[in-house]
Amino acid sequence: MDVTFLDWLEVNLPAMMDLNLAVLGDAVKRCCQYKADIVAQDERESGVRALLNFGHTFGHVIETHEGYGNWLHGEAVAAGMVQAAELSQRMGWLTVEDIARIKRILNLANLPITPPRIDTQTALSLMGHDKK
């Protein structure tokens, strides 16, 4: 949605990880504004609001399969973002470079990029129960 924000994250994530409050404040403000703008455009979740769910379907599979609390929600969503991006790349919507960039940003945030091993049929079954 905003490539310039990805550029900003790549530069500023180290400061965020060092708990630089000014940089963290900027990030939170931007993210809240993005979310407010998306929700205002799509109050009934019929289009652009799906952007807010990036990584969540795969992430919820991880959380459910591994047991809530064994993977924090943000960790599961991060690994799910990589899975969703890789699926998008296989469908021709993202490039290999896009995947590398997503992984690089998540690594800068010390988030996992590799999900636990889950049998495909089990994962599909769990996805069928996900509200998103």
C-alpha positions as CSV (number, residue, x, y, z in Angstrom):
1,M,0.0,0.0,0.0
2,D,2.8,2.4,0.8
3,V,6.3,1.6,-0.4
4,T,7.7,4.7,1.1
5,F,6.7,3.4,4.5
6,L,8.6,0.2,3.8
7,D,11.6,2.3,3.0
8,W,11.1,4.2,6.3
9,L,10.8,0.9,8.2
10,E,14.0,-0.4,6.7
11,V,15.9,2.7,7.9
12,N,14.1,3.1,11.3
13,L,13.5,-0.4,12.6
14,P,16.8,-0.5,14.4
15,A,15.9,2.7,16.3
16,M,12.5,1.2,17.0
17,M,14.1,-2.0,18.4
18,D,16.2,0.3,20.6
19,L,13.0,1.8,21.9
20,N,13.6,5.2,20.5
21,L,10.3,6.8,21.6
22,A,10.2,9.5,18.9
23,V,10.6,6.9,16.1
24,L,8.1,4.5,17.8
25,G,5.6,7.3,18.1
26,D,6.0,8.1,14.4
27,A,5.4,4.5,13.5
28,V,2.4,4.1,15.7
29,K,0.9,7.3,14.4
30,R,1.3,6.3,10.8
31,C,0.0,2.8,11.4
32,C,-3.1,4.1,13.2
33,Q,-3.8,6.5,10.4
34,Y,-3.4,3.8,7.8
35,K,-5.9,1.6,9.7
36,A,-8.3,4.5,10.2
37,D,-8.2,5.3,6.5
38,I,-8.8,1.7,5.5
39,V,-11.6,1.2,7.9
40,A,-13.3,4.4,6.8
41,Q,-13.0,3.3,3.1
42,D,-14.4,-0.2,3.8
43,E,-16.5,-0.3,7.0
44,R,-18.1,-3.7,6.0
45,E,-14.9,-5.6,5.1
46,S,-15.8,-6.1,1.5
47,G,-12.6,-4.9,-0.2
48,V,-9.5,-2.9,0.8
49,R,-9.9,-3.8,4.5
50,A,-8.4,-7.2,3.7
51,L,-5.0,-5.4,3.8
52,L,-5.4,-5.3,7.6
53,N,-5.6,-9.1,7.6
54,F,-2.3,-9.7,5.9
55,G,-0.7,-12.8,7.4
56,H,-3.6,-13.5,9.8
57,T,-5.2,-16.5,8.1
58,F,-1.8,-18.4,8.1
59,G,-1.0,-16.9,11.5
60,H,-4.2,-18.2,13.1
61,V,-3.4,-21.7,11.8
62,I,0.0,-21.5,13.5
63,E,-1.6,-20.2,16.8
64,T,-4.3,-22.9,16.8
65,H,-2.0,-25.8,15.8
66,E,0.8,-24.9,18.2
67,G,-1.5,-23.9,21.0
68,Y,-2.3,-20.3,22.0
69,G,0.6,-18.8,23.9
70,N,3.3,-21.1,22.4
71,W,3.5,-18.6,19.5
72,L,2.7,-15.0,20.3
73,H,0.0,-13.5,18.0
74,G,2.5,-11.1,16.3
75,E,5.0,-13.9,15.8
76,A,2.4,-16.1,14.2
77,V,1.2,-13.3,12.0
78,A,4.8,-12.5,10.9
79,A,5.4,-16.0,9.8
80,G,2.0,-16.0,8.2
81,M,2.9,-12.8,6.3
82,V,5.8,-14.7,4.7
83,Q,3.5,-17.6,3.9
84,A,0.9,-15.3,2.3
85,A,3.6,-13.4,0.4
86,E,5.1,-16.6,-0.9
87,L,1.6,-17.8,-2.1
88,S,1.1,-14.4,-3.7
89,Q,4.5,-14.8,-5.5
90,R,3.5,-18.2,-6.8
91,M,0.3,-16.6,-8.1
92,G,2.4,-14.0,-9.9
93,W,1.3,-11.1,-7.7
94,L,4.7,-10.5,-6.0
95,T,8.3,-10.9,-7.0
96,V,11.1,-12.9,-5.4
97,E,12.6,-9.5,-4.4
98,D,9.3,-8.6,-2.7
99,I,9.5,-11.7,-0.6
100,A,13.2,-11.0,0.3
101,R,12.2,-7.5,1.4
102,I,9.4,-8.7,3.6
103,K,11.7,-11.2,5.2
104,R,14.4,-8.6,5.7
105,I,12.0,-6.2,7.4
106,L,10.6,-8.9,9.7
107,N,14.2,-10.0,10.5
108,L,15.0,-6.4,11.5
109,A,12.1,-6.6,13.9
110,N,13.4,-9.9,15.3
111,L,10.2,-11.7,14.2
112,P,10.1,-15.3,12.9
113,I,9.8,-15.8,9.2
114,T,9.6,-19.6,9.2
115,P,6.4,-21.3,10.4
116,P,6.4,-24.6,12.3
117,R,5.8,-27.6,10.1
118,I,2.1,-28.3,9.8
119,D,0.6,-30.9,7.5
120,T,-1.2,-29.4,4.5
121,Q,-4.5,-31.0,5.2
122,T,-4.4,-30.0,8.8
123,A,-3.6,-26.4,7.8
124,L,-6.4,-26.3,5.3
125,S,-8.8,-27.7,7.8
126,L,-7.8,-25.1,10.4
127,M,-8.1,-22.3,7.7
128,G,-11.7,-23.5,7.1
129,H,-12.6,-22.5,10.6
130,D,-10.9,-19.1,10.5
131,K,-13.2,-16.1,10.4
132,K,-11.1,-14.2,8.0
